[in-house]
């Protein structure tokens, strides 16, 4: 009995010792845990682990600031100016470099009375005309400098002179060459005109210092006109006109000379006062068709008749007979065909023109024309 008790006691001791040396798990492990080996465990690696550095890491070096763009002056142009008239300022601008900028000029010369401000504006009131060249200069805060060559033109102050300040005598019907109102010196174009007094004749138009269109029937009139240039400066002119009658005839534009040795006396009216016109003959037509009869069977004139054969005494085709004459006599143009028996028959037309001494157009003086139809024939003898 004692022996059994001792066995149980030893088992209990072993069991409790085993429980005291085993890790706690969810499932009980009844297997005894072997005692730890008396030999030492493997030593750690001979390479020591790297400990965190206590020195701060070097900061990356900052990127260098970009260099400013090169300094330059932007394109700029200067409008025309006028002596005595305030110049509308033009301001130059720059790019690049390092603002602020300071402006000036170098080389050449500015127009007298004009200047360039530190902000780059060119202004003032010019006192002398001409063409002025200079160099625009700009400097930035780093002392960098840029330049640009430029020119400014200054016109003389506008001045207008009348063409007909006293009186201009003009033939009625004149156009283009008779309407000048004067001339302009200086100023800056384009120019515009305005009527201050008087009235423009019907059918005519006012343009810068001129009247366009044909001058009307005889009249007298005056105009005062103001001419203004592109910069606003202006001047005035006054013109006076006397318009006289156009040269002409006292009959219709076509007349006939019929008979044996026919003669015409054509009245004409003068244009230019006390002037003497010239007389010319053109467009002579006389057919070479002698085979045609002078008269039709019903005694009407045959338009195909043509006596100008060139066989004596007939004149050649499209020429006047040798005895023909046309002169200005007093207030008449006298036309004479003399005798068809001695100088030949003539059947056709021609044009007489009286040309005055006054201008009427760019192509010539004023004139008046008249077509003459002729039947100068022995049949009438």
Rosetta blueprint (number, residue, H / E / L):
1 X L
2 X H
3 X H
4 X H
5 X H
6 X H
7 X H
8 X H
9 X H
10 X H
11 X H
12 X H
13 X H
14 X H
15 X H
16 X H
17 X H
18 X H
19 X H
20 X H
21 X L
22 X L
23 X L
24 X L
25 X L
26 X L
27 X L
28 X L
29 X L
30 X L
31 X L
32 X L
33 X L
34 X L
35 X L
36 X L
37 X L
38 X L
39 X L
40 X L
41 X L
42 X L
43 X L
44 X L
45 X L
46 X L
47 X L
48 X L
49 X L
50 X L
51 X L
52 X L
53 X L
54 X L
55 X L
56 X L
57 X L
58 X L
59 X L
60 X L
61 X L
62 X L
63 X L
64 X L
65 X L
66 X L
67 X L
68 X L
69 X L
70 X L
71 X L
72 X E
73 X E
74 X L
75 X L
76 X L
77 X L
78 X L
79 X L
80 X L
81 X E
82 X E
83 X L
84 X L
85 X L
86 X E
87 X E
88 X E
89 X E
90 X E
91 X E
92 X L
93 X L
94 X E
95 X E
96 X L
97 X L
98 X L
99 X L
100 X L
101 X L
102 X E
103 X E
104 X E
105 X E
106 X E
107 X E
108 X E
109 X L
110 X L
111 X L
112 X L
113 X L
114 X E
115 X E
116 X E
117 X L
118 X L
119 X L
120 X L
121 X E
122 X E
123 X E
124 X E
125 X E
126 X L
127 X L
128 X L
129 X L
130 X E
131 X E
132 X E
133 X E
134 X E
135 X E
136 X E
137 X E
138 X E
139 X E
140 X L
141 X L
142 X L
143 X L
144 X L
145 X E
146 X E
147 X E
148 X E
149 X E
150 X E
151 X E
152 X E
153 X E
154 X E
155 X E
156 X L
157 X L
158 X L
159 X E
160 X E
161 X E
162 X E
163 X L
164 X L
165 X L
166 X L
167 X L
168 X E
169 X E
170 X E
171 X E
172 X L
173 X L
174 X L
175 X L
176 X L
177 X L
178 X L
179 X L
180 X E
181 X L
182 X E
183 X E
184 X E
185 X E
186 X L
187 X L
188 X L
189 X L
190 X L
191 X L
192 X E
193 X E
194 X E
195 X E
196 X E
197 X E
198 X L
199 X L
200 X L
201 X L
202 X L
203 X L
204 X L
205 X E
206 X E
207 X E
208 X L
209 X L
210 X E
211 X E
212 X E
213 X L
214 X L
215 X L
216 X L
217 X L
218 X L
219 X E
220 X E
221 X E
222 X E
223 X E
224 X E
225 X E
226 X E
227 X E
228 X E
229 X L
230 X L
231 X L
232 X L
233 X L
234 X E
235 X E
236 X E
237 X E
238 X E
239 X E
240 X E
241 X E
242 X E
243 X E
244 X E
245 X L
246 X L
247 X L
248 X E
249 X E
250 X L
251 X L
252 X L
253 X L
254 X E
255 X E
256 X E
257 X E
258 X E
259 X E
260 X L
261 X L
262 X L
263 X E
264 X E
265 X E
266 X E
267 X E
268 X E
269 X E
270 X L
271 X L
272 X L
273 X L
274 X L
275 X L
276 X L
277 X L
278 X E
279 X E
280 X E
281 X E
282 X E
283 X E
284 X E
285 X E
286 X E
287 X L
288 X E
289 X E
290 X L
291 X L
292 X L
293 X L
294 X L
295 X E
296 X L
297 X L
298 X L
299 X L
300 X L
301 X E
302 X L
303 X L
304 X L
305 X L
306 X E
307 X E
308 X L
309 X L
310 X L
311 X L
312 X L
313 X L
314 X L
315 X L
316 X L
317 X L
318 X L
319 X L
320 X L
321 X L
322 X L
323 X L
324 X L
325 X E
326 X E
327 X E
328 X E
329 X E
330 X L
331 X L
332 X E
333 X E
334 X E
335 X E
336 X E
337 X L
338 X L
339 X L
340 X H
341 X H
342 X H
343 X H
344 X L
345 X L
346 X E
347 X E
348 X E
349 X E
350 X E
351 X E
352 X E
353 X E
354 X E
355 X E
356 X E
357 X E
358 X E
359 X E
360 X E
361 X E
362 X L
363 X L
364 X E
365 X E
366 X E
367 X E
368 X E
369 X E
370 X E
371 X E
372 X E
373 X E
374 X E
375 X E
376 X E
377 X L
378 X H
379 X H
380 X H
381 X L
